[in-house]
C-alpha cells in the first residue's frame, strides 16, 4: 500500500475543487530550435591522436563502434564533438526505425493508462484467492497490455539508443539528468508518467538551459508524485466537510530534495527553515487526477498565500503559482548550484575526484551564461584536465556503460521483436535483453528507489558480486547466449590464422581495447593460450585445430582494462 | 579509494595448504573448517548489521504509548494503545513502550530477554539528508565526509586474523556498502547460488573452472587499486564457497523467511554462518521506510514493511537456533521522523529513532536510553525526537564487547566515547 488514503485521493484527484483551478500549459515543447554552433578546441595533450579519440568516445558516448575511430580520425575530433553538441542536426534514422518496436515511447500518461491499465481489483482478488487459471489471467490481463510493459520498453529503448544512436552525447546527458532528477518508476502511478517525463521534461533540455530542466521536472506529474509535492498543502488547509473535513498540510519531501539534490547541493547553505519555506512556496503545485494520467495543475485553494523568506530573500504574499518559479529562479542563480552542477558534470566526464580548478572554471561558465549546459560542457571538453593522461581510463564504467560499450565494440546487431525468435527478445527485442543484463549488474534502469538516482563513482560499482556479473555478461555476450543481441566475431578475424592463437589474441586486443592493454593483462592473456579450453592443439572431430575465439573474446571483455573508460 | 592498499591474501596461509589457492574446489568441509579454526576459533562471534534505509519511524516501530504527548501529536497514524488480547494494537513491552503489532514475531524474543531496544538513539549531526545521514552512520564520523572507510571495516581491521576467511565480512546485495569499505576487505554478494563464473552453458561450475582461472589471473596483477583488490577477494571467495556449498542448507527448526529481498538476504547470511565459512560480520539492508505520505497505522504501508522486517529477523533467530548464542543482530536507520503527523498522513525527516539489538549475548527485555519526552519544548528544534544515545556509543559497545575490537582502536575517530557511556545492552 503506497497510496494515500482513498478519501484524500478522491479529493485531490477528482477535481472537486476544479472550479478554482487552472491547468498550466505543457512544461516544454518537444523540439527546440537549432542551437547556436559551439566551438570546441581541445587542449594540448600527451595522449596520441588515437588515444584521444578512444577517450572522447568513451566519455561523450558509450564507446567506439567498429570503424568509428577511423571515421573520427578523418572528421577531426573537435568537429565531431561540436556535432555532438547539436544533436538535432545529426540524422539518426537507424535508431528511429528501431524505436518503432516500442509503442509506449510517444504516448502521454493518459494514453498509457488507457493502453496498459492496471489489473482490476476484482481480478487481483480472484487471482490471489486461487480462483483463476493462468489461462484466465492471460485473458483478462493480457501480458502485452500490462503496466510492466511500459518500463520494459523504456529500458529496451534506452539500450537501443545507447548502442545505436549517432547522438551519443545527448544519450549520455539524458541519462545524466535522469539520475540527477531521479524518479522511481515503481512508486504508484509513476510508471505511466515516466515515458512522458523523459521525452518532455528531460530530453528537450538535456543540452539546454538548466533552469528549463528544473521547471520542467518541478511541474511534471512524475516528479510531483515521486517526491509527494502533489499532496502538500498550506498548513491550515481543511478539506470540505463533504470530503471528510480532515486537516491537511505541508509535505517537505520535494522542497528538501530540490535544494539538496537538484540545485544547491547538501552543503549549499540552506537550513531546515528554508526547507519549510520552499515547501510553502510549492503548495498548490499538484496533479490533476494522478491515477488517470492527469497533467500538472496549480490549485490556488491549497496554496499558502502568506509571505515566505527563502535563503534570506522575501517572497511577497499573494504570489500564487509564481512563488515556485521565484524559488527556482533563486536556486538556479545561486553560486552553490553552479558549483554543484559543475562538480557533478566534471565527475561524469573527467574523474571521480573532480579537479577543483576545472570545477571552478565550469562553475564560472555556468554563472556567466545563466546555466547554459552546452557552454559548461564546452568548458569541460576544452580543458587540459579532460584530455589528460590522468583522466584516461580514470573512470570505472557503470553497468549501463559496460553493457552498451561491449555491444558497440563488437558491433552487436540488436534484433527487432519480429526478427528475434527466442524468449524476451521475441517480445521486446534485443535491447530488452541487454537492459536485463544492466539490471543484473546492479543498475535497474528507471528503478532507482532513492532520490539520488544511480551513482556515478567507481566504488558504487566495484564489488565481488558486480565483477562476477560482469564476467558472466562477457561470457554470455561473446558466446551469443543473449537472444536478440547477435554477435559475429568472424569479420574481426579477417586475415588472421585461427590456428595461431597469438594472432587471434592480438587482433582481439586491437578490436576491443585498441591495443591499450597493460603488460600484466597482456601476459596473463598470453598464458591463457596454453589453456586447453582456449586452444585445441590438434584437429579432432569438431574440426581443424583452432582457437576458441568466443572464450578469448570474453576474457578480453572481462579484463580490468575493459571495465574502465 | 583509488590507490588504497588491500588486505594481503593469505599466501602461505591455511588456504594455500589446502590447495584452495590453486583454483580447485572440492575440499571437504571439515578441512576448510579446520583451516579457519586456526585463525578465528571454531565458532567465531558474528555481528549482523541491518540498515533500514530511508529513516524508519521509530515512534511507530517502538511506540511510546505511555507518553501523554504521543497520541495528540500523531492523529490518524498513531498506533492504538495496548489492549489485552487485541492483535491490532500496540504490543506492550514495559508499561510505557510497546511494539508495533506487525512486530509480533519478535515478541517471543523480547519475552525470552534476547531482544533489547535503544530508543531516542541517533546521530549528533543534524542533517536530515538521507544520503548524508546514511553516509555518516556508515563511516561512523557524523559531519565528516572525507572519512575513507566504514566503521565495521575499521573494527575488522583492528582485530586482525592470521588467516582470515574471504567471507569474514559479507554484505548481501550487488554493491559493497560504505560501512564495509576499507582495508579489511569484504565481499558483496547478491546470491550464493549465482556467485561464480558461469560456463558456456550458463551453469555455475560445470566446467567453468579454467575460464574462471583466466579471469582471476588478470585481477592478480601488481596494480593495487579498487578493481584489482576487489577482483582478488572475489575469486578467493568463489573458490571457498564452491567447496562448502552453503546454498544447499535448508532453513532449520521450521524457520520461514518472508519472500523478498530482505528475507533472502537473512536466509543466506544464516546459510553462511551454518556452513562455517568464517563469517564474522554480515550486513543486510532493507528499503521503503521513507513514509512521507499515507504511512498507515496498525495496518498499511509502514505496517507491511515492519511485517517483512520482523518476520525476517524472527526467522533468522529460529533458523540459527543454538548458534544465536554467538550472534548479535544490530538494527539501525539514518534518522527518525517528525513527531507530528504531516499534512498527508505521513511523517517528514526527523532526528532520533529506535534501534534494536537481538541475540544470545543481549541483555534483552529492556528499552535502553533516556526518554527525552515528546512535549514541544522537549523536542529537537521543536519538532523531532531528541537524541539521548549517540549511535556511536551503541555501536562501540557491540563492536568492543561482542567482536572484541580493542578499546585502543580508532573505531570512531574524533569520538571520545568511553565504556561508561555504553547503553549496556550486552552481557
Interface residues (C-beta under 8 A of the other chain):
Chain A: X1 X2 X3 X4 X5 X8 X228 X231 X232 X233 X235 X237 X246 X247 X248 X249 X250 X251 X252 X253 X256 X260 X261 X266 X272 X275 X352 X353 X396 X441 X442 X449 X450 X451 X452 X458 X459 X460 X461 X462 X463 X464 X465 X466 X467 X468 X469 X471 X472 X475 X476 X479 X481 X518 X520 X521 X524 X525 X527 X528 X531 X532 X533 X534 X551 X554 X555 X558 X559 X560 X563 X564
Chain B: X1 X2 X53 X54 X76 X127 X128 X129 X130 X131 X132 X171 X173 X174 X175 X176 X181 X187 X188 X189 X190 X194 X195 X196 X197 X198 X199 X200 X202 X210 X211 X213 X214 X215 X217 X218 X219 X220 X221 X222 X223 X226 X227 X228 X230 X231 X233 X234 X237 X238 X287 X288 X290 X292 X293 X294 X296 X300 X301 X304 X342 X343 X344 X345 X346 X348 X349 X381
